[in-house]
Each structure stands twice: as C-alpha cells, then as structure tokens.
Amino acid sequence: MRKLRNELIRIAGNEARRIPEGTAGSRHARVSLGLLLAAGLLGTSAPACARPTVVELYTSQGCSSCPAAATLVRQLSQDPALLALSFHVHYFDNLGWKDPFASPANTDRQKAYVAAMGLDSVYTPQMVIDGETATVGSDADSVEKAITVAENHTIEIPVAITPQADGNLRIAIANVTPDLVAWEMHFVRGGYTNIEAGENTGTVLESTNNVLRYVSMPLTAGRENDFLLPANFPEDGVAIVVQKKPMGRVVGAAYYIKPLPVTASNR
C-alpha cells in the first residue's frame, strides 16, 4: 500500500493560498476506505487492532489552490490505514462562490490548530497530520513524510465503534486521562460540484469525506467510556478522534461508514 500511495500522490502540486487581504475573518481556510469502499455495500469500520493515522484537509471550493489537495486527499482515502477527512472553511464564501460544505465550525477548528501550533496564520490548502504536523495540503512529498512519521505511533487510547444488533453503534474509549478531548465527527462521502462562480469558475470539483458537523464528547477519566450512537444519523459516516487538549497530538481514532444502499447498478 505504501508503494501505491507514493505513486498516487505525485500528481499533486504544492501551491497554497493565504487569506485574501480585505477579507473579513481569518483564513480558516471522508473516511473513504478506498478499496474497501469501492464495493461499498457493507458498513465498514477501522480494525480494532489498528489505529488509523488522521489526515485533516482544510480547504475551500472557492480557493484556486485547493483542487490539487482535494485530489490528494481522495487518493490518500484509498488507504484504509488512513482516516482522511475534509474540513471546508467558510472564509472564501464572500469571493464569489459559497462552498456548500463549508462551516464556521470548520474554520474554528483550523484556527485552534494555528493557535496550538504557534503558526503565523491560517491558509488553504492545509493538511494537519495526527494533530501535530501541519503542511501545505497539496505538497505531496511533505504530506507523505508527515504520514510516515505519524504511522510509527502506538495505540495509546483504544477506540472502537461496534455495530449492534439493532443497528445502533456502540462507541468505546478506553484508558481515558484528564488531558484528553474526544471528537465525534460526522461526514459525507462527498461527490462532484459544478463551480459556477469565484476562482474555480467553470470547473467540476470532487470532494472526499466532507465533515459537516462535529461535537466534543463528555469523557470521564479513569475508566472506559461507553456511548451509544443511534444509527439514524443523516450523514454517511462517523469518526471518533481522541487527542491531547486543547488541540494536540492524536492518541486514538476509529471510524464507521454506513453501507451504500443496494441499487441496480451495484448489485
């Protein structure tokens, strides 16, 4: 899988865009299981014995530097050892095109990383690897190096998402300590968008694993924390990411993707 990934990511560029001058706000600028999701007929979750490396792309459909990063994150999502998520930020929405996946909450998450890492400013496209390394989201070499380092992690906080007989999901987070925060992230598989205005006018952009909402989970230190998530949430999948407070290194992660509905084309 490593060789395949190395070959796939070479096509991406390395350009980044910083927040346009005069733009209000600061530049806050899916777990596709790839080959497993290609079949897509079964709900899928990360193996209990492994912890996926978390890759967060901060991007915008209104940014001309972001399509290459979107291509890269789609390719990375084909590796089941990675949890690749797209966070669309909203501060480009006043430049001609309103990104349908963007939200102020995603912008706030990027800002929190900038503050925690002591960075100069937010920019797009930006990738954050396992909560501790930030790099230009279209710089394939830098992204690959950061992933290689992160993949040496150990499983510090076991996280499991287990489908129950009634279809609901049991979430278990073990070894909880007071310095941790857990996030429940809901995402859609993505798709194609015709861009009709702004910097990418006239193009069709693909997006992958778009996070539409996320919430912090109440944790109790010193014991296993169990949660029950009703199966009727509207998005395609859910990811649980545990990291050091306030926005530090990822120490545990898991994901679950709903089965695709059976149609004549995928029978």
Sequence and secondary structure as in RCSB ss.txt:
>XXXX:A:sequence
MRKLRNELIRIAGNEARRIPEGTAGSRHARVSLGLLLAAGLLGTSAPACARPTVVELYTSQGCSSCPAAATLVRQ
LSQDPALLALSFHVHYFDNLGWKDPFASPANTDRQKAYVAAMGLDSVYTPQMVIDGETATVGSDADSVEKAITVA
ENHTIEIPVAITPQADGNLRIAIANVTPDLVAWEMHFVRGGYTNIEAGENTGTVLESTNNVLRYVSMPLTAGREN
DFLLPANFPEDGVAIVVQKKPMGRVVGAAYYIKPLPVTASNR
>XXXX:A:secstr
 HHHHHHHGGG     EE  TT SS        THHHHH  S EE  TT   EEEEEEE TT TTSHHHHHHHHH
HTT TTEEEEEEE STTTTTT   TT  HHHHHHHHHHHHHHT S  EESEEEETTTEEEETT HHHHHHHHHHH
TT   SS EEEEE TTS EEEEE S  TTEEEEEEEEEEEEEEE  SSTTTT EEEEEEEEEEEEEE   TTS E
EEEE TT SSSEEEEEEEETTT  EEEEEEEE      TTT 
